């Protein structure tokens, strides 16, 4: 089955679309890095940015992983507490935009009439601030963040709760992701998952994805082709 045929089937079978936020929709990953690095630098440690995108963004090892890899005598919870208001400031002051290429993708997917939702590892308040600043505050029926579930990706909790709130079965929800932890979470939730690679995740194989696109531009072109056939 060719790529367009597979995409068409995934779109047709879905009753709702579930989007990751950081990296996929919002150009926010570097701001997470900057916020965490600002805190770590207070303790004499600097995060390597390339390492951050591999171990934090894609694999989801987070603060604990950074501390363990570098043998730091620091409290992960304390680091997170100090990082939160720094990142929130970036969200609220308009520093973090919705990607232009993601806007085009969202416009095309909205035309399908399927329910649009977000399920992310950021807080729902931060997500809503970015959406509001970008004019997307009314574009998603549900916004799920790290304050809505006990376990974050790669655990499937945020996806499963989204399906439950929509009163849908997991396989009726199509996930859009850009990170390995999100693919793992979707797999465990029993949801099909489409990956759009970003510059930060361009070298990853994403073996667990149902379909992988190398860029937002590629999926936009593919959506235009598929939707022109049906519309």
Long-range contacts (C-beta under 8 A, 24 or more apart in sequence): 3-211, 3-222, 4-222, 4-225, 4-226, 6-210, 6-211, 7-194, 7-211, 7-222, 7-223, 7-226, 8-226, 8-229, 8-230, 10-174, 10-192, 10-194, 10-210, 10-211, 11-112, 11-114, 11-174, 11-226, 13-171, 13-172, 13-174, 13-192, 14-114, 14-172, 14-173, 14-174, 14-192, 15-114, 15-115, 15-166, 15-168, 15-172, 15-173, 16-114, 16-115, 16-116, 16-117, 16-162, 16-163, 16-166, 16-168, 16-172, 16-173, 16-174, 17-109, 17-114, 17-115, 17-116, 17-117, 17-173, 17-174, 17-176, 18-117, 18-118, 18-119, 18-159, 18-162, 18-173, 18-174, 18-175, 18-176, 18-191, 19-116, 19-117, 19-118, 19-119, 19-140, 19-175, 19-176, 20-118, 20-119, 20-120, 20-175, 20-176, 20-177, 20-178, 20-179, 20-182, 21-118, 21-120, 21-121, 21-122, 21-127, 21-130, 22-57, 22-120, 22-121, 22-122, 23-57, 23-178, 23-179, 23-198, 23-200, 23-201, 24-102, 24-176, 24-177, 24-178, 24-196, 24-198, 25-98, 25-99, 25-102, 25-106, 25-118, 26-96, 26-97, 26-98, 26-99, 26-102, 26-127, 26-130, 27-96, 27-97, 27-98, 27-99, 28-90, 28-91, 28-96, 28-122, 28-130, 29-53, 29-57, 29-198, 29-200, 31-87, 31-90, 31-91, 31-95, 31-96, 32-56, 32-57, 32-87, 34-86, 34-90, 35-83, 35-86, 35-87, 35-90, 36-63, 36-66, 36-79, 36-83, 38-83, 38-86, 39-79, 39-82, 39-83, 39-86, 40-66, 40-74, 40-79, 42-82, 43-72, 43-74, 45-70, 45-72, 45-74, 53-200, 53-201, 57-179, 57-200, 57-201, 58-179, 58-180, 58-181, 58-200, 58-201, 58-204, 59-179, 59-180, 59-181, 60-121, 60-152, 60-153, 60-154, 60-179, 60-180, 60-181, 84-123, 87-122, 87-126, 88-123, 88-125, 88-126, 88-129, 91-126, 91-127, 91-129, 91-130, 91-133, 92-129, 92-133, 94-133, 96-130, 96-133, 97-130, 97-133, 97-134, 98-130, 98-131, 98-134, 98-136, 99-216, 101-215, 101-216, 101-217, 101-220, 102-216, 104-216, 104-220, 105-196, 105-216, 105-219, 105-220, 105-223, 106-136, 106-139, 108-220, 108-223, 108-224, 108-227, 109-223, 110-139, 111-227, 111-231, 112-227, 115-141, 115-166, 116-140, 116-141, 117-141, 117-142, 117-143, 117-144, 117-162, 117-166, 117-173, 118-142, 118-143, 118-144, 119-144, 119-158, 119-159, 119-162, 119-175, 120-144, 120-145, 120-146, 120-158, 121-145, 121-146, 121-152, 121-153, 121-158, 122-146, 123-147, 124-148, 141-166, 142-166, 153-179, 153-181, 153-182, 153-184, 153-185, 154-180, 154-181, 154-182, 154-184, 154-185, 154-188, 155-185, 155-188, 156-185, 156-186, 156-188, 156-189, 157-185, 158-185, 159-185, 159-186, 159-189, 159-191, 160-189, 163-189, 163-191, 177-209, 180-204, 180-206, 180-208, 183-208, 183-209, 184-208, 194-219
